[in-house]
Amino acid sequence: MMKFFKPCSLIAALFFLISYQSEAQGIDGNHRNSPVIWTVPAFPTKLDDVTVYFDASQGNGALAGFIGDVYAHTGVITNLSTSGSDWKHVVGNWGTADARVLMKRESANIYSISYKINTFYAIPANEEVLKLAFVFRNINGSVVGRDADGSDLYTDVAAVGAGLLLTLREPSAGDVLLHEGDSLKIDIAISDTASLMIFDDQTLIYSDIVDHAIFFYHPLNTGQHVLRFEATKDSTVTLEKEYYVLKNNPDKINPPNGTVNGLNYFSDTTYLFQLYAPLKEFVFLLCPQNGFQPDSNYQMHEAEDLATYWIELPRSWFTDGKNTYQYLINGGIRVADPLSEVVLDRNNDTGVKPSVMATLPPYPMGLTNGIVTAFDEDRQPYNFVVENFDKPEQTKLVIYELLVRDFLATHSFTTLLDTLDYFSKLGVNAIELMPIGEFEGNNSWGYNVSFPMAVDKYYGTREQLKQLIDAAHQRGIAVILDVVFNHVFSQSPLAQMYWDPVNSRPSAESPYLNVIAKHPFNVGYDMNHESAATKSWVKRILKYWITDFKVDGFRFDLSKGFTQFNSGSDAGLMAKYDASRITILKDYANSIWSHDPTSYVILEHFAENSEETALSNYGMMLWDNINFQFSQAAKGFSSDLEGIDYTFKGWNDPHAVGYMESHDEERVIYRVLNEGDSNGAYNTRTLATALKRLEAANAIFYSVPGPKMIWEFGELGYDFSINRCVNGTISNDCRLDPKPIRWDYLQDLNRKRLHDVIASMTYLKANYPTFSSTDFEFNDTNLYLKTVHLNDPAMDAVTLANFRVINSDINPKFQHTGIWYDYFSGDSIDVTDTQKKITFGPGEYRVYTSIRITPPNGFITGVRNLDVQKVEIYPSLLSDQHESIYGSIPEESNIETITLSDMTGKQLETHYSLSDEGFNLFLPSGLSSGMYVINVLTQDGYYVGKVVKE
């Protein structure tokens, strides 16, 4: 029956009340965690019959106004669940008309389903049910109703015999903010008729004996409030809910001059936080000091542009580990700073190894949810040893593209620093890191970017990255970042701030993102690069990496997507000349060069040549994919390689970054081993032969002037498919899977020889102007026989290669008569007829120079056919007490060199003595734990042994 309100103060005039007992509930009941679903009874136990109601107009609203059948997909959270989202006993066959979970339409947008909980879910008697879990769908599952943030829907299940319970239906879960003069709807249920008192702060606003009350309350004061509910029957149960009343029409106040979006270290005593959020009504800064709840002391000022929000706060409020924050926008959107330098993610930070990042700040558990920004209380600049790095010339670039995850078992910047000597010996003068900005999850290529100004903790800290860059610069190695600005993913604040939950895509009011992508290659959510907001955000991030980290340049992922021209699903139309796209990219390049005029700007573009020519002429470099062509040549088939030659494109400058492999392309040797040609006993599908053919490919590749790129382990003939699954099978679905890390390839003589051939070619490129000359000719008219002629006043060079699987004659067309030197063997020939053909075996290649040059690792052709044998080492297990090891080889062997290397191939400083029985190798002091390889080269063979240091 109806219960009438008993006045308890003058505040009674401020609300309208309806209170009634459970007999009159109708479909009103438990609406605890979300206004999207509720139950009757309000406090069901696992033994009860229950009716669950779903309001399709709430939450993400995906099924609002839907006229077809709606189905539940449901399970339970129990005491056996491993997390609050670990569904058990799931009911419903997704994508089918499953009658068990067909919802009954009660009215427009209101649906229900009824069942007995323990029977419906088949709950064992000894398992406790904590929550019911739901999403709702159309028949095929293409439209799904969820909570407003896209999460699953949950409603509580009471324990059997739990006693008096209290639940608040409205205000619902989440932040509650009202405007001055607005009313607040209060809807509260009790598990039994009890004495209920409600307080607003310390003021009693309601008192009665009921089991359910609904009324509208008009708060008198602006600012923060706390509603406290007390229900008493034998015992007292309390519940609190915070809400905030906003002041109408606050003054518009501009931030001080010189501030930027993000965190400003504004003075010695204050921080200034600034967010660009056009079309929003109000913003609060949330932090540990206010319990991550809206507070009048933390409401941000709105600037006169009606888009910039800012607040200046004392530094003392953020000490003692309280240096974290979020923004609360319009009362319902909690986001980290879009320009965060460090973020905390409670769902993924547990995957960050302490050995990689030991100083991970703690997440403010129990105070908030979602991604949180963390920052340094007192920002200290890093003292770089190399303040002004002299970058390698563009045309001499040898770039090594790597994914830290698949390059090192530790996947850390620290270990990568220890590997820099390996790059130096290979002749690499630039490292290109696949995206290291914070991305979703941990196990990723990094293109699902969310915070591109934050270093992903999976790889290490900002300090460690700076140490890596500084150490690389000390070795003459540039560091290039692969940056992702074509799109963002749903974890990004740029998506969350302007989101259309009904259609699960960016909203039309977003100043950053397109509602629908403008081109067919998009993933995630497409960025609008004609928007001033996007341009400002991108430029700020680029400046940060240049000024704070001294990075040497950027590779722009999918730069062809930087356009508002709508090509729909037509890839050919997308590649057409686009003047607006050129303008956008020039603007970004100008911004980069305003901070560092020597920065590299590299585009993954692949548009028509007229557009690429314009970009090249402006000073940008562009990726030049010749993977398929070189694969065909290495396999023994006809191939046109002229795309490697920038002059073939009609470009004025050598700005084509040629590559045979990248993270996106199948490995050349994998194709050779699986698809290569053969002729009698000569078979390209044998590993030794395939590796030698890669030597020929690299000889031609590095002889053509212009910047070049290697994909990780390509110098060792990495033969695992790009589509290899973790279980060893091959599938296109596994392209992003982790791949085996094979530093042990260095111990394979044939693979090491490929490495040395590449190192020898990069040595020429770096040290001899001939190999950067603009006076050259790449003759590709024969689809099997390739020649490169390079001319320079100091030295001429000719590279010749036969990609047939049979012997072939090549006309060397030497530039002049006289003595020419075989670069790899050290042999010489006296040329009297420049046109006299030379017979080449299948896959054979030669590099001739007009002056004699010794390769960095010595002449290597003679190693080609040496047998590899095992050398016996004693002791094979080392301790700190061991100063030397002994090795035994056949007496007749004449030792030429003995080296000791770690598993990265890095040679350690040591010396040895010979005896009739073998040799003694003296170990360096301070040898770290791990495996080491002893390589013994003799006139008759090649010997390899291994030892382990405990």
DOMAR-176766 format. One record per residue (C-alpha): x, y, z. Coordinates in steps of 0.02 Angstrom, whole numbers, plus 32768, in hexadecimal, padded with zeros to 4 digits. Layout:
<gufis>
XYZ/...
</gufis>
This chain:
<gufis>
800080008000/803480B77FED/809E80FF8079/809381BA8095/812B822480BC/81388261816E/81858310816E/8228831681CF/826283C881A2/823D845C8134/829F840680AC/8204839A808F/81BE841F801E/824F84067FA8/8221835B7F66/819382F37F25/818882477F72/813F81A07F45/816281107FBB/811180677FB6/81287FB17FE3/815F7F247F74/80AF7EE97F4B/809A7F837EDD/81447F797E87/810D7F467DD9/81AD7F387D73/82127FA77DE8/82977F4B7E4C/83547F367E5A/83AF7FB07DE7/84547FAE7E42/84E77FBB7DCD/849A80057D31/83F680577CFF/83F27FDE7C6D/83B77F437CCD/835B7F1D7D6E/83077E897DC2/82677E587E18/82787E2D7EA4/82F57EB57ECB/83637E407F31/835C7D947EDF/83BF7D027F22/83FC7C727EB9/83667C0D7EF5/82E57C8C7EB9/827E7CA47E1F/82B17D497DD2/82797DBC7D46/83037E237CF6/82D07EC37C9B/83367F177C12/831B7FCB7BDA/83617FD27B29/835E808F7B27/83E180967BB0/849880627BB4/84E380697B06/843380717ABD/84627FFE7A2E/83B97FA67A32/835080417A51/82B7803F79E1/82E57F93799F/824E7F397957/82927E877947/82AA7E0079C8/83257E257A54/83887D9A7AA8/83EB7D977B48/84997D507B56/84B27D2E7C0E/851D7CDC7C92/85497CF27D48/85DA7D317DB0/85F97CB77E3D/86737C977ECA/86D67C317E4A/86E97CC17DCE/879C7CFF7DBD/87637DB37DA5/86C97E1F7DA5/86B47DFD7CEB/86D67D417CEA/862D7CFB7CB5/85FD7C4C7CEC/856E7BDA7CB4/85497C3D7C16/849E7C277BC6/847B7C557B12/84BD7C227A67/84FF7CC07A18/84BD7CEC796D/84297C757974/83707C81799F/83897C2C7A47/82DC7C1E7A96/83257C0D7B45/835F7CC27B44/82D77D157ADB/82A17DB67B32/81EA7DE37B4B/81BB7E917B0D/81627EEC7B9C/81547F957B46/81BA80047AD4/82727FDF7AFD/82477F7B7B9B/82687EBF7B97/82637E377C1A/82977D837C37/82637D147CCA/82B17C777D14/82EA7C217DB3/83A07C4F7DC9/83F17BAE7E03/838E7B447D88/83A47BB57CF1/84607BC27D05/84777B107D4C/84D07B517DE6/851D7ACC7E57/84DF7AD27F09/858C7AFE7F4F/85AA7B917ED8/85757C407F0F/852B7CB77E8E/85627D6C7EA2/851E7DC07E05/84B87DA17D69/85137DD67CCB/84C37E0C7C26/84D37E547B7B/84407E5B7B02/843F7E407A46/83DC7E3079A8/83D37D83795A/847B7D837902/84D67DE77987/85007E797916/84A97EF3798D/84D47EE27A45/848D7F3E7ADB/850E7F617B62/85337FE07BE9/855780927BB3/861380757BB3/86037FD67B4C/861A7F617BDF/85AD7ECE7C12/85157EE77C82/850C7EA27D33/848C7E9B7DBE/84A97E567E6D/846B7DB27EB5/84537DAE7F72/84987D247FDE/84167CAF8026/83EA7CF080D4/844E7D9080BB/83E17DF7812F/83B17EAE8113/83F07EF4806E/83E97FA08022/83FF7FD07F6C/83FA80757F10/83A880707E66/83B981297E42/842B81877E42/847B80F67DE6/852F80BD7DE8/85AC813F7DAD/85C581F77DC6/852A82617DE5/853083197DBA/849E83937DB7/848B84457D80/845584C67DFF/839784BA7E0E/838A84087DCB/833183807E2D/838082DB7E5E/831A823C7E4D/833381C57EDF/82F781117ECF/8329809A7F5A/82F37FE97F87/83037F848028/82F97EC88036/82757ED580BF/82057F5C8107/82757FC58177/828E807281BE/82E380DA8137/833981818153/839081E480CA/840C827180EA/845482F18073/84FB831280C7/84BE8329817B/840C83608151/838182E08166/831582E880CA/82AC824B80DC/826C81D48164/81EB81498157/81CC808E816A/81CE804580B9/82217FC4804B/822A80367FB1/822D80F27F9B/823281637F02/823782217F06/828282BB7EB4/82F183257F20/832A83D87EFE/83D283FD7F4E/83E584AC7F95/84A084C47F81/851F84B17EF7/85BB84497F0F/85D983997F4C/855683387FAC/854C828E7FFF/84A78231800C/84A481B6809D/841E813080AA/83FB80D4814D/838380408156/835F7FF48200/83067F538231/835C7EF282BC/83FE7F338270/842F7FCD820C/846E7FCD815A/84BB806B810E/84E480A2805D/85318143801C/852C81987F73/858982347F40/854682B37EC6/857583617E8F/850F83FD7E68/855D84707DE7/8552852C7DEE/84F685737D57/855585E27CDD/860085E77D31/867686717CFA/86E186507C61/879986607C8E/882A864B7C15/88C585E97C4A/896886487C64/89CF866D7BC9/8A4585E57B91/89E8854E7BD1/89CB84B57B65/894F84277B68/897D839E7BE4/89E083B17C83/8A4384537C9A/8ACB84607D1E/8A8F85127D32/8AF285507DC6/8B5E850F7E52/8AC284FA7EBC/8A3584D27E42/8A0184637DB3/898A849C7D2C/891C841B7CD8/88CF84467C30/885683E67BC0/881084117B16/875983D77B18/86E8843E7AA6/862B84277AB5/863A83E87B68/85DE843C7BF8/865684227C89/86F483C57CBC/873883907D65/87E783597D8E/87E182B47DEE/8873827E7E59/889B82237EFC/888882C47F60/87CD82CA7F36/87B6820E7F32/879D82177E75/86F4826A7E95/86B683137E57/86E1839D7ED2/86C684597EC5/877F84767EE4/87A884127E48/872884527DCB/878B84927D36/877785417CF1/872885527C46/878785C87BD3/873786497B62/874B85D57ACC/86CB85637B20/873E84D17AFB/87D584DE7B6D/87C784A87C23/885184C57CA1/887984CA7D5A/891284FA7DBE/892E84957E5D/89B4848E7EE4/8A3D840E7ECA/8A2C83DE7F81/8984838E7F5A/89DA830C7EED/8A6A82D17F5B/8A8582297FB1/8A5081BF7F1E/89B682257EF4/89F9825A7E4A/896C82127DE0/88D282607D91/884182507D18/87C382C87CCD/870982B77CEF/86AA83027C5C/85F1832A7C61/85DD82BB7CF8/85E682177C99/868C820C7C3F/872B81E17C9F/87C881E87C37/888281F57C4B/88DA828A7BFE/88E582787B40/899882B97B51/89CD82457BDE/8A8582177BEC/8A6081857C60/89BC81287C75/898180A57CF0/891280167CB6/88D77FA07D3D/88A67F1E7CBC/894E7F127C64/89D57F577CD7/89E07EAF7D2E/8A307E717C8D/8AC27EEA7C9F/8B567E897CE3/8BB17ED47D7A/8C527EAE7D1E/8C187F267C94/8BCA7FAE7D01/8BE97F9D7DBA/8BA280487DE8/8AF280367DA6/8A8180B27E03/89EF80637E5F/8941806D7E13/88C480C87E86/885E802B7EA5/87B280447EF0/87AD80FC7EC1/878E80FA7E06/878E80917D69/87D5809D7CBA/887D80E17C85/88D1815C7CFB/895B81DA7CD8/89F781D57D45/8A7E825B7D47/8B22828B7D98/8B0D82FB7E2F/8BAD83587E00/8BE283467D4D/8C9E83367D37/8CEE83457C8A/8D5682B57C4A/8E0E82E27C33/8E3782A47B84/8EEC827E7B5F/8ECB82AA7AA8/8E6E834F7AA6/8E73836D79EA/8E7B82CB7989/8EC082D478D8/8E458264787E/8E7A81F077F0/8E5982357743/8DB281FD76FF/8DFC81A67668/8E72814376D9/8DEC81087751/8DE98050777E/8D4D804277E9/8D297FAA7856/8C6E7F987876/8C477F357912/8BBA7F057986/8C057F027A35/8B8E7E767A67/8BCF7DFF79E1/8C847E3779E1/8CB47E177A96/8C717D9A7B13/8C727E227B99/8C167E9A7B21/8C6B7F2C7B79/8CC37FCC7B49/8D4F7F9F7BC2/8D7A7EFE7B67/8D697F567AC0/8DEE7FD17AFB/8E617F3D7B1D/8E457F057A69/8E7F7FA77A17/8F2C7F6179F1/8ED87EDC7987/8E897F64791C/8F2E7FBF790C/8F867F2478CC/8EF97F047850/8F0E7FB4780D/8E657FF17847/8E6180AC7864/8DA980C17891/8D2F805B78F9/8C76806A78D3/8C0D80357968/8B5F7FF57943/8AE1805979AA/8B19806D7A5F/8A9080E77A8F/8A12809F7B09/89A380247AAC/89127FB67AE2/894B7F1C7B41/8A007EE47B46/8A157E607ABF/8A067EC87A22/8A5B7F12798A/8A2B7FBA79D5/89BB7FFF794C/89227FF679BE/895E80987A0B/890780F17A9A/8987816A7AE7/8A0F818F7A66/8A6C82077ADA/8A8081847B64/8B0B81017B5D/8ABD80557B65/8AF0800A7C0C/8AFE7F5D7BC0/8BA57F957B77/8BE57FFF7C06/8BEB80B07C49/8C03815A7BFA/8CAE81647C4B/8CE280BD7C01/8CA880F37B54/8D0E81937B62/8DA6812D7B99/8D8E80BF7AFF/8D8481547A8A/8E1A81A87ADB/8E8281097AD0/8E4F80F07A1A/8E8581A179F1/8F2E81817A42/8F4480F579C2/8F0A815E792F/8E6081077928/8DC1816C7910/8D1C813A7960/8C7B814A78FB/8BCE81337948/8B3E80E178EB/8AAB81517917/89F2812F78FE/898281C478D7/890D817C7855/889C813978DD/888181187995/882C808979EE/87A0808A7A6E/8812809A7B05/884981467AC7/87FD81DE7B20/87E2822A7A74/876481A17A52/871881997B00/86FC82557B0F/868F82587A72/863781B17A62/859481797A14/856380E27A7F/84CD80B87A14/8536809B7979/85D8806E79D4/863F80EF7978/867F81A2798D/85F68223799C/85D782AA791A/861183327992/86C182EA79A2/8747836B7975/87C582DD795D/87748247790A/870982227874/866481CC7895/868781577803/8736813977BD/875F8194771D/87C5810976CD/87C5804A76BB/88658023771C/882E806C77C1/8831800C7865/87F280517909/87A780FF78FC/87DE81727870/882D8219789E/87F882BC784B/889C8310781B/884783AB77D9/880A83D27889/886F845378E9/885A83EA7987/88A983517936/893783B678EB/895F84067993/895C835D79EB/89CD8309796B/8A4A83987968/8A55839D7A24/8A7F82E47A2A/8B0282F179A0/8B55838479F9/8B5A83217A9B/8BBA82907A4E/8C35830679F9/8C57837B7A89/8C4B83057B1E/8C9482667AD2/8CFD82A87A42/8CB4822A79C9/8CF78241791A/8C5B822E78B4/8BB581DA7898/8B6A81577829/8AB281857811/8A4680EB780C/89C280EC7782/89E581A17754/8977818B76BB/88E5818D7735/890682437768/8878828376FD/87C282B77706/87A582847652/872881F7765C/8764816675F1/86EC80EC7643/8722803B761C/8782806A757D/883C8051759E/8868809074F1/88098131750D/885F814875B5/890A813F7560/88E281CA74E4/893B827174F1/88F382CC7588/892A8382759A/88D983927647/893982FB7686/89DC83457646/89B483E876A1/8993838A7744/8A358328773B/8A9C83C1770D/8A52841A77A4/8A87838C7818/8B34838677C8/8B48844177E0/8B1884307896/8B9A83A678AE/8C2184087854/8BFB84A478BB/8C3D84427952/8CC783E378F7/8CEB840E7841/8D4D836B782D/8CC082F77865/8C91826877F3/8BDD826677B6/8BB281BB776D/8B08818F7728/8AB280E87710/8A528131767F/8A4180CB75DF/89DD814E757F/89EF817074C6/8A9B81AA7490/8A6D825F746F/8A3C82757526/8AD482177566/8B43828174F6/8AFD83207543/8B1C82DF75F2/8BCB82A475C6/8BF5834B7578/8BBF839E761B/8C41833A767C/8BDF82A576BB/8C1481EF76A3/8B96816A7672/8B9080AF768C/8BBB804D75EF/8B7A7F9B75F7/8BD97F237585/8BB67E8775EB/8B5E7E257563/8BDB7E5374DC/8C747E1F7540/8C1A7D82757B/8BFD7D5174C5/8CB47D6F749C/8CF07D0B7531/8C7B7C7D7503/8CC77C767455/8C397CC273F3/8C367D5A7382/8C297DFC73DF/8C277EB773BF/8C8B7F0D7449/8C8F7FBD7401/8C197FFC7488/8CB1800374FB/8CF9808F7490/8CB7813C74BE/8CE881807412/8C70810473C3/8BE5815E7422/8C1F820473DB/8C4E82467487/8CD282CB749D/8D158283753F/8D3981D57586/8CA481D875FC/8C62812975DC/8C8080BD7677/8C9580167622/8C717F76767F/8C667EBE7655/8C0E7E9976FA/8BAC7EFA777B/8B377ECE7809/8AAB7EC77787/8AFC7E557706/8B1D7D9B76F8/8BD17D697718/8C317D547676/8C8B7CB576A9/8BE77C6576E1/8BA77C7D7631/8C487C3975E6/8C467B9E7654/8B907B7B762A/8B7C7BBA7578/8C2B7BC4752C/8C617B7F7483/8CE17AF67464/8D4B7AAB73DA/8D8B79FB73F4/8DF479F57491/8DE97AB274A6/8D517AD17513/8D297B7C755C/8CBC7B2775DF/8D527AE6763F/8D837B5C76CB/8E3A7B72769A/8E0C7B9D75E7/8D7E7C10761A/8DF37C70768D/8E737C867602/8DED7CCA7590/8DC07D487616/8E767D7D7612/8E627DA47559/8DC17E027579/8E137E6C75FF/8EA97E917592/8E367EE07510/8DC57F2D7595/8E4E7F8F75EC/8EA87FBE754C/8E18802B7510/8E2B80D67565/8DA8811275E0/8D6F80EA7691/8D50803276B7/8CF57FD2773F/8D0A7F25778D/8C827ECA77EE/8CBE7E77788E/8D247DD97875/8D187DEA77B8/8DD67DF477BA/8DD77D4177FB/8D587CFA7782/8CC57CF577FB/8C597C6C77B2/8BBD7C6D781F/8B237CA877C1/8AD47D4E77ED/8A347CEA7808/8A7F7C69787D/8A107C417912/8A547C2579C0/8A2F7B6B79AB/8A997B63790C/8A0C7B5D788D/89F57BE17805/895A7C4D77FE/89327CFE77C8/88DE7D157871/89877D0278C6/89E27D917871/89ED7DF47913/8A207D5E797D/8ACB7D5E79D3/8B527D0F7969/8BE87CA6799F/8C817D0B79D3/8D157CB8797E/8DBA7D0479B4/8E007C5479A7/8DFE7C6C78EA/8EA37CC77900/8EF47C207924/8EC17BDA787B/8F527BF57803/8EE77C15776A/8E767C8E77C5/8F0B7CE77810/8F557CF57762/8EB67D4D7725/8EC77DC177BA/8F7C7DE6778A/8F517E0476D4/8ECE7E847707/8F497ED47782/8FC87EDF76F5/8F4B7F357682/8F117FB07708/8FC97FD67728/8FDB800D7673/8F3C80747680/8F7680CF771C/902C80EB76F0/903A80FE7634/8FE3818E75D9/8FDB811F753F/8F4980C1758C/8EE9816375A7/8F1581AB74FD/8E9281FC7491/8EF781C073FB/8EBF810C73EF/8E5F80957380/8DF5800373B7/8DDD7F8F7322/8D407F29733E/8D117F06728A/8D3C7E4E729D/8CBD7E017313/8D407D89735B/8DEB7DDE7348/8E037E8073A9/8E8F7EFF73A2/8EB17FA07400/8F38801B73C5/8F6E80A5743D/8FE48132740F/904881A6747D/90EC82037465/913B81A074F3/90FC80F374C4/908A809A744B/90287FFC7474/8FC77F757419/8F507EF87469/8F197E607404/8E9E7DD67433/8E547D3E73DD/8DA87D127422/8D8E7C7F73AC/8D9A7BCC73E8/8E157BA7735A/8EBD7BEE7325/8EAF7C9372CA/8F247D0C7274/8F1F7DC272AC/8F6B7E52724D/8FBE7EB672D9/8FD07F557272/90607F8F72DE/9072804C72DA/9128803D72A8/91B47FC27289/92387F99730A/92397F4373B2/91937F217409/91827ED074B4/91057E4E74ED/90CC7EA0758F/909E7E0075EB/912E7D8F75B9/91B87E0F75A9/91E67DC774FE/920A7E39746C/91F27E3273B1/92497E927327/91BF7ED172B4/91F57EED7201/91497EDC71B3/90C07F337218/90387ED471B9/907E7E2471CE/8FF97DB9721E/90167D5D72C1/8FC47CB772E8/8F647CB5738C/8F237C1B73E3/8E6E7C17741E/8E557C9774A9/8F077CD67498/8F307D8D74B1/8FC97DFC74B4/8FF17EAD74E7/90857EF9748A/90DB7F9A74BF/91637FFD7468/91C880057509/91E67F777582/91797F7A761F/917D7EFF76AF/90CF7ED676F4/90B87EFC77AD/90BB7E4277DB/91447E167762/91377DBD76BB/90AD7D3F76CB/90977CE17627/91117C59765E/90A27C2C76F1/90167BF8767F/90397B3E7673/90907B1A7719/904C7A8C7782/90087AB6782D/90407A4378B8/902E7A3E7974/90C17A6C79E3/90CD7A197A8D/90DA7A9B7B18/910F7A7A7BCC/90C47AAD7C41/901D7AC87BEC/8FCD7B097C8D/90267BA17CD2/902B7BF77D7B/907F7C977DB7/911B7C317DDF/913C7C047D2A/91B67C787CD0/91CB7C147C2F/91857B837BCD/91DB7AFD7B65/91A87AC47AB7/91E27A2F7A52/91E37A247993/924179B17918/92FD79C9791D/930C79ED7863/92957A82786D/92E47B2C785C/92857BA878CA/926B7C557880/91F67CA77900/919B7C7B79A1/910C7CE879E1/90977CE57A77/8FE67D2A7A5D/8F497D3C7AC4/8EA07D037A82/8E827DAA7A2A/8F1F7D8E79C2/8F817E147A20/90397DE57A22/908F7DF67ACA/91417E317AE2/91B17D9B7B05/92547D4A7AD1/92927C987AB8/932E7C2D7AB0/934E7B947A43/93967AEC7A6E/93B37A497A11/93117A037A56/92A27A9C7A3D/928F7B487A8C/92717BA57B2E/91F47C337B25/92037CB17BB3/915D7CF37BF0/91357DAA7C0E/91197DDC7CC2/90697DF77D03/901A7D7F7C88/8F5C7D837CA0/8EF07CE97CB3/8EB57C9D7C11/8EE97C397B78/8F827C667B0F/8FC07C277A68/90747C027A36/90977C12797B/913A7BCA7938/91687BED7883/91F27B837836/92367B6F7788/91D97ACB777B/91357AE777D3/90C87B43784D/90AD7B087900/90267B3C797B/90197B187A35/8FAC7B577AC4/8FC47B777B7D/8F4D7BB17C05/8F797C297C91/8F157C087D2E/
</gufis>
